[in-house]
Amino acid sequence: MGAIGSGNSPVPPARSKRKTLRFADIWVLVSSLVASAALLGALIGLLFAFDGKPIFDSGIVTLNTLIAILSTAYRACLIHALSFVIAQSKWVVFAEGRRRLLDFDRIDSAGEGPLGSLLLLFNSNVKNIGMVRFGALLIVVAVAMDPFAQQLLQYQQRTTFINDPDNRTTILRANRYSKGTETRISLAAIRFVEGNSTSLYGGGNVPITADADFSMQSALMYGLVQSNDAVSQQAAFACPSGNCVYPPYTSLSVCSACADLTSSIAVSQVASSTRMNITLDRAVNPPQIDRDDIIRYSLPNGLFLDNSLEMTLRGTTNASRSLAFGNITTLIWSQTMLRHPASTNITTLPLTSTDTGVFARECALYYCVNTYNSAVSNGVLFESISPAPDQSTREASSWALVPSIPGQAPPSFSPSRQLDISYHPRFSFPRRSDLSFAGGGGFNISQTAINSISSLVQRTFATCTTMTRNCTTNLEPVAENWTPLNGFYMTVNSGPQYEPSAAQALWRAERVEGVFEAVARSMSNALRAGGDTNPAAASGDGNEVAGRVGVVTVLYRVDWRWIGLHGFVVGGALVAVVWVLTRSGAQTGGVPVWGASTLAVMAKGAEMAGLFRGVDRVAGMEERARGVEISWFGESMLPRQRGEESDEEAWRMIR
């Protein structure tokens, strides 16, 4: 250390010997930085190992504990390295030229912790220290990163599906359906004569009546009034956890199809003497129309609608009488309708108006085989349904007549009667084999089930009106005796009039296609729930398809977005280290790597002999340091009052 001479001329202190950059001086810095990067790598590897895995709990430590340990350790190493960088940077910036001595204190304080770094970031009086401020920012961020380290590890619930050990996860399907009842008279012999409306049977009784199982009856009614979504939840299934999946399976089903017949409507004008005059038994004053001419809308199957009614219906079980579905060989019912839009007010409609928006639809219900993909999520059943193409056709050899009495040949029917699967009070009496589907899937429907469902559908969708001829017999209404009109809906002063009751659902529906979709799905649910478990016996318990039960598992989920913040701090620290080491070696002769060494400060402080003499308060020292500029290294290292021109004047102030 230099001394002040006894004369008037100051003697500058001896300059310290400058040393070049050596690894021995920076091994602690490098070790801290390498350890920080290694610990961060270990943290990332740990997160990778447990991402998407079930919660880990050894009973002693948890994954959160391990993450906290690694995060704290790597940040401690990182902050140590950054503190060294800032401490060394105060020597670097003072080697580049004269600066306020107070800047030395401000930079040194930033290396002591986050508060000093934060103060330096907002201290605009310390000039030209961009990289030092960057290091201070990294320290602040590294200290504040602990909450963000916890954000790396998230939790999520995931449903995993396993085989149900209790075999309770099931859904029902049907290979064969035989529910329903038939009542037959006992006869020694019965002869059926084609083309004759009467058959030879004793006592004038109906040879056979059929009644559908009540589950099928309720399913049909439910489908008429509920949406397709509501109907889908009525399928029979068991799912203990509320989340289950089932393998794809095929089942006997009822399908629907609809066609737009509006383009087939013929419009004509008829005399009032031929108008429709519907009379109901319960109507005291049936509506009358006193007009000369009436507009009539007609379809090729004979169904027509005058401007005096909202809707007329014609249904049939005979595919040959269907306008759009004559190729369906498993037809249950085909419903044709002519109707005005719901917005039409018939009571004020001019009977001669032809521009009323009348439209026609035909919808069919038929037996089919469908493929189901079923899953239950949160207790709600979701099903994707598609036709089974290899099992969608009727087996040609099925539905064969068999002898009703041993030793007696079965009756001989015409080809059309042989194929007909509709209920008839006479011609349904002979025994038949099951109706089967091709493809070898073993899908069958018994004669009892076919007759009972057909009888139910006929009674539901059709009735005899006073306009219908050949319907006043002691037999139940049958399709072959119905005239084209077997249902209607109209509004009179006393309120709506309709037959049958199902006409209400067809009139109120926004989409009649949706009604038949819901009916078909509801009837399919009844088929699946009532299928025979043993194809050879009518057990009616349904066949169970075993599924997999969902188990809710809490898993780790790593939010990798937050790792970017950690990478930024480590990468920034590396840049700061390279910068400070490069700048230390870039000075002429090199800047000694002193870092935060107190001894180095004391050694250089000796060169400030007398600057702070007589001052024992920090505020006073700061006041003097604020007005003094100094360069620790270089050709002129003496302190100088800001604005002074020579070292001699500065040393004179110190003395």
Secondary structure, DSSP 8 states (H G I E B T S, - for coil): -----SSSS-------------HHHHHHHHHHHHHHHHHHHHHHHHHHHHTTSB--B-SS-BHHHHHHHHHHHHHHHHHHHHHHHHHHHHHHHHHSS-EEHHHHHHHHHHTT-HHHHHHHHT-TTS-S-HHHHHHHHHHHHHHHTHHHHHHTEEEEEEEEEEE-TT---EEEE-SEE---EEEE---S--B--TT-S--B-GGG--SEEEE--HHHHHHHHHHHHS-HHHHHTTS-EE-TTS-EE---EEEEEEEEEEEE-GGG-EEEEEEGGG------TT-SS------SEEEEEE-TTS-EEETT-SEEEEEES-GGG-SS-TT-TTEEEEEEEEE--TT--GGGS-TT---S--EEEEEEEEEEEEEEEEEEETTEEEEEEEE-GGG-SB-TT-S-EE-SSTTS------HHHHH--S--TTTT-SEE--EEBSSSS--EE-HHHHHHHHHHHHHHH----TT-SS--SSS---GGG--S--EEEEEETTEEEEESTTHHHHHH-S-HHHHHHHHHHHHHHHHHHT--SSTTS---S-EEEE-EEEEEEEEEEE-GGGHHHHHHHHHHHHHHHHHHHHHHHHSTT-----TT-HHHHHHHHGGGTTTTTT--SHHHHHHHHHTEEE-SSSS--S-EETT---HHHHHHHH-
